[in-house]
Amino acid sequence: MHFERKNIPAPQLLHMYKSILLPRMIEEKMLVLLRQGKISKWFSGIGQEAISVGATLAMRPDEWIMPLHRNLGVFTSRQMPLHKLFMQWQGSKDGYSKGRERSFHFGSKEHRICGMISHLGPQLAIADGVALAHKLKKEDKVSLAFTGDGGTSEGDFHEALNTAAVWDLPVIFIIENNGYGLSTPVNEQYRCASLIDKARGYGMEGVKIDGNNIIEVYDTVRGVRDYCIQNQKPYLIECMTFRMRGHEEASGIKYVPKELFTRWELDDPIKNFELFLILQQVITVETANEIKEEIKHYIEEELKIGSGTAAMVVDTADEMNDVYAKTLRPEASDVRPETSIVSNDLVAVAVPGFATKPAGRFPSPQHSTNPKTSAVLSAEGHQTSYIRHHTSDLRYIDAIKHALHQSMKQHSHLILMGQDIAEYGGAFKITEGFVEEFGKERVRNTPLCESAIVGAALGLSLEGYKSVMEMQFADFVTVGFNQIVNNLAKIHYRWGQNADVVIRMPAGGGMGAGPFHSQSNEAWFVHTPGLKVVYPSTAEDAKGLLIAAINDPNPVMYFEHKGLYRSVSGQVSEEYYEIEIGKARLVQAGSDISIITYGAAVYWATEYASKHPDISIEITDLRSLLPLDYDAIKATVEKTGKILLLHEDCLTGGIGAEISAWINEHCFEHLDAPVLRCASLDTPIPFNTELEKNFMASARLGETVERLLAY
Ligand SMILES: Cc1ncc(C[n+]2csc(CCOP(=O)(O)OP(=O)(O)O)c2C)c(N)n1
């Protein structure tokens, strides 16, 4: 192996030497502990340390790195306290993830390290988001993400590199090509001669280097970092290396020909570097041994601290509390008695000044007009004053636009992203005019890649930005699903980082749009702790809930029914106001039966009620599906004892099933009849309008009400 000194001064070379020795020696110790059963799992980076260490040393300490499972050298080179790392690896409460995550699946904002999820590829797009933040802030900074050769086959690799190229983002992508993805050799992974060939396809530069040569890695990453900052472009580096142990310690190495180990042993990144430093007279054999003794002592001492932690004391409340980042809310005591925050309203005449307009398929509910006051929020989400509403008549779609517009003014660090949302104004024209007012930097057309954009939104959040991503249709969320349910949703519980992201979901059917432009897929997300899910049915709620979602530091899935966009409208306050997430709305009071519903189905219920004045029907609009307003559910059960759960989503596994189970468990003594569900058919959504009408829950609403009344 050939080293060039590149004018690096001796003290720095010495620092490099200590930095590369540390992860190797820690690993050797870990392998002993593994055999003793003191840690449960270990992914070895032995043989690959020059990449993690060289790259980390080439970055500024305040630049984000997205490491993977073989990058111990990133964590140690960022000087994370070793005893705390030990605690992490032992699953201790005092580790970086409070015992909730595996060895390297954690991050630390303090050290600018973003924790991986098992799926590997999602790390790459997060780096895009961080780099976008740097670009927007005009900072001279880059982000750096790792992938293995196996990971380059994931769609995430393609989406992240393409987006970085199209958006001119200063990201360094490093491939650690160690020849195998678990047991799969690279000739079963890709067909290009070299992975670096892919760079050209994305329109970015790339270079292939010896990943076992720490000076080459360090020098390359340093130069590439300068390039990325100066040219505001991404760069791909392929580091050739070899994994000297199995995929993980339990998996063995049978599938790797023995001669490969013999050949790569000669290229050991530490032994060769050590020899080079001795030849350069930076160290002697004696000093090398002294350094190793020092490190050994350090490891033993840190291990003593790390091993001395108390046994895990399980605290369910603590587990639940950490799922969500705390939301800043006005204190209840701040609320003057004669006024109420819009969000806390749960009275029969809850919606102020609601205009009843002739409205296509979705007639507006009848509400009394009740002018009222509500809380006005400051930039930080604090309530500052109460004012009488100035309202205007807005359609549901305009209310969404209002909320977005006011939020863009309110939060200078709010970024909108989505396909065709800039000049074109979005598929539904909700962001029409925004690019002219807020500029292309904040109103961003995205390439056709949902996964990378959700990942980029998370990266923006790491750097303190808020973002709203528009799914063109809620149906397309499937291709961004992993980032939403595994990264956004779990990150706060896993290592305390919040994901300040709203995903707008134009959902629902009734327009004859067929199986892939009509779905109600909210239940997929309600089943995912860490997300919030809201689904307004009125213009007033659409505005207030979207503002609340944007102010909320957690990931919020904001469902907006396409059928309501232009068919319902109401008096909407011109103020910047929130509807509190997690609060239902009593649409109308009644005493015979209760219909609990949300979204467009609210209008099915109100229409049915208005046509059957002889039945006293209480209707509750859930507005939020996660968290659910159990107080409101309980209140209506106690009042009528006969509950009908109505939703546009399919029957099986829908929200109705969950609420039914909850009522059964908590309100059984108040029931006068079994809880009935009225939902859409358990089929895909058909295109033909007659078939679709039959599919919809509304087709069976009347008969379900009659069944309920018969008890
Ligand atoms: C989406 C996904 N599929 C499969 C796996 C299982 N898995 C974990 S690591 C790995 C191989 C990764 O290979 P590579 O990217 O080359 O990285 P290396 O482990 O060699 O460093 C596989 C298949 C996974 N973690 N995630």
The ligand as a Gaussian input file, in Angstrom:
#p B3LYP/6-31G(d) Opt

LIG

1 1
 C      -34.152000      -2.833000       3.283000
 C      -33.283000      -3.888000       3.885000
 N      -33.185000      -5.069000       3.288000
 C      -32.387000      -6.028000       3.818000
 C      -31.670000      -5.806000       4.944000
 C      -30.787000      -6.882000       5.573000
 N      -29.388000      -6.485000       5.472000
 C      -28.748000      -5.848000       6.450000
 S      -27.223000      -5.398000       6.045000
 C      -27.364000      -6.121000       4.515000
 C      -26.235000      -6.089000       3.561000
 C      -25.783000      -4.696000       3.338000
 O      -24.722000      -4.722000       2.461000
 P      -23.881000      -3.460000       2.121000
 O      -24.780000      -2.336000       1.808000
 O      -22.890000      -3.824000       1.102000
 O      -23.191000      -3.079000       3.492000
 P      -22.171000      -3.937000       4.358000
 O      -22.995000      -4.693000       5.355000
 O      -21.405000      -4.810000       3.460000
 O      -21.325000      -2.930000       5.031000
 C      -28.606000      -6.689000       4.359000
 C      -29.071000      -7.400000       3.163000
 C      -31.840000      -4.538000       5.547000
 N      -31.190000      -4.218000       6.665000
 N      -32.623000      -3.613000       4.998000

